[in-house]
Amino acid sequence: MGRKRYAFVGTWKDFGGHGEGIYVYELDPETGDMKETDHLRGFRNNSILSISPDKRRLYATIEDKNYQDQWGAGGGVLALAFDAEKGKLSVLNERSALGACTSYISADPAGQYVLITNHGSGLDVITRVVPDGTGGYKIVNEYDDSTLVLFRLCGDGSIGEVCDLHKHEGKGGLKVRGQMCSHLHSVNFDPSGQWVLVCDKGCDRIYVYRMNREKGILEPSPRTVVHTRPGTAPRHLEFHPYAPYCFVNHETASAVTSYYFDAGTGTLREADYQPMIPMDLSVKAELIGDTYGSPADIHVHPGGQFLYSSQRSSYHTGQGTDCIAVFRIDPENGRLERTSIAVMEGPCPRGFAIEPDGRFLYVGNQYLDTICRYRIDPVTGGLTDRQTVAHAATPTCIRIVDI
């Protein structure tokens, strides 16, 4: 079998969507065109996908609150085998995610583990009536637990038992929507597989854990809890392909941060902070997300010279810009320069991906059921020549791989 290029597309069924399962497309490396080879049905809310290092397995979240139709059972995690010759997926197994609304999944670069984060609903408030200490009573509002869960992988790539779990708590420093409790969003292994970085958009924090492979646990360190700017809600994180930097977008701030990452100590140091779009600086921090929109996905160009972050107009107010912001990266100091803003064809450009050659960017328009291809200008990084190349019901995530 010669080299083939595939795109996997996750979808949403709930939360205003009507998608089902995961699509597979074969990509033409020359033209960038997409041809559907499979549509695995029978699963809902496979909102984030991760490809195994051997490219033979695909792992997906089941972003749910009622796993397998059991009320209050939370979310799930799904393991799939991929036949690259036929372009087909088959189910290996699925497991409970031990948390509600499973928000992210990352496959270990060494092929031993899978990590997931559970966002917790944050909206379904549990009302408890408790003594107030003075002979009266008071109401306490509680929310779903936000958890980080480590699974060991079996020899066939299926998901084994849970070997570590961490519950996170806290709240944001400002009265920003969605920051009344911890909401773990993304989790990423660093390129060495030694460190795990977790974005908590509910608490304005990034946690860094050491991966202890011998014991199969994540070891926290108090000095590697990074506090982001108040009210910014760190969401997704991406590492630079060769320079010692990673980049985070902020769901309620319409901004991105560049961090220097010390791979020896697992520490982060802010290198730059830039807004994704021009904005009125007099707008209060707690209103930025509802005014300008919410960043979703973030990726670095394979060549390392450009950074891209997608943004959706506000779900709550309808205000803001549906776009992808383009930044030039200085690999010497991690500084960012916004060079262009590509306005999308419709609302909610959520997940996107850049193919390995760095010539095309593919974005899923969540509420238009389309996948659009953009040509990347090799000099400026700008996005041009938009073409609708596929249709998928409520696309939320795109992952591309050469096999």
C-alpha distance (Angstrom), angle and dihedral (degrees) to the residues before:
residue distance angle dihedral
M1 . . .
G2 3.81 . .
R3 3.75 123.9 .
K4 3.78 115.1 -60.8
R5 3.79 129.8 -173.2
Y6 3.79 120.4 -145.8
A7 3.79 136.7 -176.8
F8 3.81 122.0 -154.1
V9 3.81 116.3 -158.2
G10 3.80 124.0 -163.5
T11 3.80 122.2 -156.2
W12 3.80 144.1 -162.3
K13 3.79 127.6 -124.0
D14 3.80 99.8 176.1
F15 3.82 130.7 39.5
G16 3.80 92.4 62.6
G17 3.82 94.8 -45.0
H18 3.78 134.2 117.4
G19 3.80 102.5 -163.1
E20 3.77 126.9 122.4
G21 3.78 130.9 -156.2
I22 3.80 127.8 -37.1
Y23 3.80 131.6 -42.1
V24 3.80 124.7 -147.5
Y25 3.81 122.0 -156.0
E26 3.78 131.1 -177.6
L27 3.80 110.9 -137.2
D28 3.77 124.9 -147.2
P29 3.85 103.8 -130.9
E30 3.80 91.8 -150.3
T31 3.80 104.0 43.9
G32 3.79 99.7 22.3
D33 3.81 91.2 -130.4
M34 3.83 119.8 151.7
K35 3.82 128.5 -137.0
E36 3.81 120.3 -172.4
T37 3.81 113.3 -124.4
D38 3.81 100.6 168.1
H39 3.79 144.6 6.7
L40 3.79 112.4 -164.8
R41 3.80 107.0 -155.4
G42 3.77 132.5 -175.2
F43 3.81 98.3 71.2
R44 3.79 131.4 85.9
N45 3.77 135.3 -149.7
N46 3.82 98.0 13.7
S47 3.78 85.7 166.6
I48 3.84 100.3 159.3
L49 3.81 129.4 33.9
S50 3.81 134.3 -167.2
I51 3.81 129.2 -167.9
S52 3.81 122.1 -140.6
P53 3.82 117.3 -119.0
D54 3.83 91.3 -110.9
K55 3.84 88.7 51.7
R56 3.80 91.4 -131.0
R57 3.82 97.2 103.9
L58 3.78 135.3 53.4
Y59 3.79 124.0 -160.4
A60 3.80 123.4 -160.2
T61 3.77 139.3 -175.1
I62 3.78 121.7 -124.4
E63 3.79 98.0 -149.4
D64 3.76 99.3 -157.5
K65 3.77 143.6 129.6
N66 3.81 95.7 -153.5
Y67 3.81 105.5 45.7
Q68 3.82 113.7 -157.7
D69 3.82 87.9 -1.7
Q70 3.79 93.2 -64.7
W71 3.79 109.1 138.2
G72 3.80 111.1 -113.9
A73 3.83 94.1 1.4
G74 3.82 92.9 128.7
G75 3.79 125.1 -143.5
G76 3.77 137.2 -39.1
V77 3.77 146.0 -140.7
L78 3.81 125.7 -130.5
A79 3.83 131.5 -155.4
L80 3.82 120.7 -158.2
A81 3.79 135.8 -178.0
F82 3.80 118.2 -137.6
D83 3.80 125.6 -146.6
A84 3.81 103.0 -156.6
E85 3.79 93.2 -171.5
K86 3.80 92.6 59.7
G87 3.80 98.2 24.9
K88 3.81 90.7 -126.4
L89 3.81 135.1 138.9
S90 3.82 126.8 -145.3
V91 3.79 129.0 -172.9
L92 3.80 119.7 -107.3
N93 3.81 99.2 175.0
E94 3.79 146.0 -56.8
R95 3.78 134.0 -137.1
S96 3.77 140.5 -170.3
A97 3.80 112.3 -88.5
L98 3.81 93.4 -144.3
G99 3.77 91.9 -128.5
A100 3.79 142.9 56.4
C101 3.81 126.0 -89.5
T102 3.81 99.7 8.9
S103 3.79 101.7 -139.9
Y104 3.82 108.6 -177.7
I105 3.79 143.6 11.5
S106 3.80 132.0 -164.7
A107 3.78 128.6 -173.7
D108 3.79 116.3 -139.9
P109 3.84 112.2 -108.5
A110 3.83 87.3 -134.3
G111 3.81 92.0 54.4
Q112 3.82 96.1 -122.8
Y113 3.82 104.3 103.9
V114 3.79 146.5 23.2
L115 3.81 122.7 -145.6
I116 3.77 127.1 -157.2
T117 3.78 136.6 -179.3
N118 3.78 125.2 -148.2
H119 3.78 113.8 -149.2
G120 3.80 96.5 -162.8
S121 3.79 115.2 -136.6
G122 3.80 95.9 -97.3
L123 3.79 87.1 -170.3
D124 3.79 103.7 68.3
V125 3.78 98.3 76.1
I126 3.80 118.5 -158.4
T127 3.81 108.5 -144.0
R128 3.81 113.9 -150.5
V129 3.79 124.7 -176.1
V130 3.82 110.9 -147.0
P131 3.82 137.4 166.3
D132 3.81 111.9 -85.6
G133 3.82 95.4 -148.5
T134 3.82 94.8 -109.8
G135 3.79 99.1 77.2
G136 3.80 93.6 -86.5
Y137 3.79 134.7 88.6
K138 3.77 137.2 -111.6
I139 3.78 138.6 -169.9
V140 3.81 120.0 -112.8
N141 3.80 119.4 -164.5
E142 3.80 115.5 -145.6
Y143 3.80 131.6 -178.0
D144 3.80 137.9 -156.4
D145 3.78 116.0 -73.9
S146 3.80 116.6 -99.9
T147 3.81 109.0 -139.6
L148 3.79 141.7 -174.8
V149 3.82 110.9 -150.2
L150 3.81 130.3 -169.3
F151 3.83 119.2 -158.3
R152 3.78 125.9 -169.2
L153 3.81 115.1 -132.4
C154 3.80 123.1 -129.2
G155 3.80 124.1 -132.1
D156 3.80 93.2 -94.8
G157 3.81 91.7 50.5
S158 3.79 95.5 -103.3
I159 3.79 119.2 136.7
G160 3.79 114.8 -93.8
E161 3.77 132.3 -169.0
V162 3.79 126.6 -41.0
C163 3.79 109.1 -96.1
D164 3.82 99.5 178.3
L165 3.81 139.0 13.0
H166 3.80 132.3 -177.1
K167 3.82 124.7 -168.0
H168 3.80 115.8 -151.3
E169 3.78 127.5 -154.1
G170 3.79 139.3 178.5
K171 3.78 139.9 79.6
G172 3.79 140.0 -114.8
G173 3.79 123.3 -86.0
L174 3.82 95.9 -122.9
K175 3.79 133.7 49.7
V176 3.79 92.9 -98.8
R177 3.80 120.4 153.9
G178 3.81 110.5 -99.0
Q179 3.81 96.9 17.9
M180 3.80 100.5 101.3
C181 3.81 90.4 105.7
S182 3.80 142.6 4.0
H183 3.81 115.8 -60.2
L184 3.79 111.9 -178.5
H185 3.77 106.7 -159.6
S186 3.80 117.1 168.2
V187 3.80 131.7 20.0
N188 3.82 123.7 -168.1
F189 3.77 136.2 179.6
D190 3.78 112.0 -137.5
P191 3.85 113.8 -118.8
S192 3.81 91.7 -94.4
G193 3.80 93.2 52.0
Q194 3.81 88.9 -129.6
W195 3.81 97.2 106.6
V196 3.81 135.8 43.8
L197 3.81 120.9 -153.7
V198 3.81 119.9 -160.4
C199 3.81 125.5 -169.7
D200 3.82 115.4 -147.8
K201 3.78 106.9 -166.7
G202 3.80 92.2 -179.6
C203 3.81 94.4 60.5
D204 3.83 103.4 29.2
R205 3.80 91.0 -117.3
I206 3.80 140.4 125.9
Y207 3.80 114.5 -154.4
V208 3.79 123.2 -155.4
Y209 3.82 119.4 -157.5
R210 3.78 129.4 -176.4
M211 3.81 113.5 -126.8
N212 3.81 107.7 -129.6
R213 3.80 100.9 -162.8
E214 3.78 96.3 -179.2
K215 3.83 92.9 58.2
G216 3.80 97.0 28.5
I217 3.80 93.8 -127.0
L218 3.79 140.0 118.9
E219 3.79 113.3 -120.8
P220 3.83 114.5 -151.2
S221 3.78 123.3 -151.0
P222 3.83 122.7 -161.5
R223 3.80 91.7 -142.4
T224 3.77 91.7 58.3
V225 3.80 96.3 61.7
V226 3.79 104.9 109.3
H227 3.79 119.0 -158.6
T228 3.79 112.3 -148.9
R229 3.78 123.1 -155.5
P230 3.84 110.6 -63.6
G231 3.78 116.0 -89.4
T232 3.82 95.8 9.4
A233 3.84 100.1 111.6
P234 3.85 106.2 -149.0
R235 3.81 107.6 -133.7
H236 3.84 119.3 166.5
L237 3.80 130.5 17.1
E238 3.81 132.3 -159.9
F239 3.83 131.0 -176.1
H240 3.78 124.3 -135.2
P241 3.85 111.5 -111.3
Y242 3.83 94.7 -124.0
A243 3.84 112.9 -5.7
P244 3.86 121.2 80.5
Y245 3.81 95.4 -106.1
C246 3.76 139.9 104.1
F247 3.78 129.8 -167.2
V248 3.81 131.8 -141.7
N249 3.79 130.4 -168.7
H250 3.79 121.6 -149.5
E251 3.78 119.4 -134.6
T252 3.81 98.1 -154.0
A253 3.82 99.7 32.5
S254 3.83 104.7 52.0
A255 3.80 87.9 -132.1
V256 3.80 144.2 109.8
T257 3.80 130.4 -139.1
S258 3.79 127.7 -151.9
Y259 3.82 115.9 -149.3
Y260 3.78 131.2 -168.0
F261 3.80 105.8 -132.2
D262 3.80 119.4 -153.3
A263 3.81 103.8 -153.2
G264 3.80 91.2 -167.2
T265 3.80 96.2 59.3
G266 3.80 102.0 18.3
T267 3.81 92.5 -123.3
L268 3.80 129.7 143.9
R269 3.79 128.2 -146.5
E270 3.79 122.6 -173.8
A271 3.80 111.9 -114.4
D272 3.81 100.5 172.8
Y273 3.80 143.4 -9.6
Q274 3.80 121.1 -157.3
P275 3.82 135.1 173.2
M276 3.78 115.1 -120.8
I277 3.80 94.0 -138.6
P278 3.83 136.1 16.5
M279 3.79 109.3 -85.4
D280 3.77 142.3 173.7
L281 3.79 106.1 -95.2
S282 3.82 90.4 -152.4
V283 3.84 91.2 68.9
K284 3.80 109.0 106.8
A285 3.81 115.8 -110.1
E286 3.79 92.4 -119.3
L287 3.84 90.9 57.1
I288 3.82 100.2 46.1
G289 3.81 95.9 92.3
D290 3.81 94.1 50.1
T291 3.81 91.0 44.1
Y292 3.82 103.1 44.0
G293 3.80 105.8 16.8
S294 3.80 139.3 -106.2
P295 3.82 127.2 -75.9
A296 3.81 114.2 -128.6
D297 3.83 119.2 174.4
I298 3.82 132.0 18.3
H299 3.82 132.2 -165.4
V300 3.80 140.0 168.5
H301 3.79 120.5 -133.1
P302 3.85 110.8 -106.7
G303 3.80 88.7 -116.9
G304 3.81 90.4 56.6
Q305 3.79 97.3 -128.0
F306 3.84 100.3 102.8
L307 3.80 137.9 46.7
Y308 3.81 123.7 -156.4
S309 3.81 129.2 -165.5
S310 3.80 126.7 179.2
Q311 3.79 123.6 -141.8
R312 3.81 132.4 -163.1
S313 3.78 126.6 -155.0
S314 3.80 110.7 -108.6
Y315 3.81 114.2 -73.7
H316 3.81 89.1 -152.1
T317 3.81 102.1 46.0
G318 3.81 105.2 17.1
Q319 3.79 88.6 -129.5
G320 3.79 126.5 126.5
T321 3.79 140.1 52.3
D322 3.81 127.1 -61.1
C323 3.77 100.8 -146.6
I324 3.78 151.0 116.5
A325 3.79 115.4 -114.8
V326 3.80 118.2 -147.4
F327 3.82 122.7 -150.2
R328 3.78 131.5 -175.7
I329 3.82 111.9 -133.3
D330 3.79 122.9 -142.6
P331 3.84 101.8 -148.0
E332 3.80 91.4 -161.5
N333 3.80 97.1 62.6
G334 3.80 107.3 4.0
R335 3.80 93.5 -115.2
L336 3.80 117.8 155.1
E337 3.79 130.3 -142.5
R338 3.79 117.8 -169.3
T339 3.81 105.6 -136.0
S340 3.81 103.9 172.3
I341 3.79 146.6 -7.3
A342 3.80 118.3 -138.6
V343 3.79 110.8 -154.7
M344 3.81 110.1 -144.4
E345 3.80 127.3 -129.2
G346 3.79 94.7 -113.4
P347 3.79 147.7 -5.1
C348 3.79 124.7 -49.5
P349 3.82 110.2 16.1
R350 3.80 92.0 -169.8
G351 3.79 118.2 162.1
F352 3.79 122.8 20.8
A353 3.79 138.8 169.3
I354 3.81 140.1 -161.1
E355 3.80 117.4 -137.7
P356 3.84 116.5 -121.3
D357 3.82 95.3 -102.8
G358 3.81 90.2 56.6
R359 3.81 95.1 -130.1
F360 3.82 100.5 108.8
L361 3.80 136.1 40.2
Y362 3.81 120.3 -159.7
V363 3.81 121.8 -158.4
G364 3.80 129.7 -173.4
N365 3.80 115.6 -138.1
Q366 3.77 100.8 -148.4
Y367 3.82 98.0 -159.3
L368 3.83 98.0 36.1
D369 3.85 96.4 51.2
T370 3.80 90.2 -131.4
I371 3.79 139.1 121.8
C372 3.79 114.5 -147.5
R373 3.78 126.8 -161.7
Y374 3.79 121.8 -146.1
R375 3.77 127.3 -169.2
I376 3.82 113.0 -128.2
D377 3.79 116.5 -134.5
P378 3.85 104.1 -130.1
V379 3.82 92.3 -147.3
T380 3.81 103.7 42.3
G381 3.81 101.8 18.6
G382 3.81 88.4 -129.0
L383 3.81 121.5 151.0
T384 3.81 117.7 -119.6
D385 3.82 142.0 156.0
R386 3.80 98.2 44.6
Q387 3.80 114.4 -156.5
T388 3.81 130.7 174.9
V389 3.81 102.3 -130.0
A390 3.83 104.5 167.8
H391 3.77 144.9 10.7
A392 3.80 123.6 -132.4
A393 3.78 127.5 165.1
T394 3.84 110.4 -107.7
P395 3.84 98.3 -23.1
T396 3.81 114.9 -157.3
C397 3.82 107.0 165.1
I398 3.82 137.0 27.6
R399 3.80 126.1 -166.3
I400 3.83 122.5 -179.9
V401 3.80 127.0 -163.4
D402 3.81 139.1 173.2
I403 3.79 115.1 -136.3
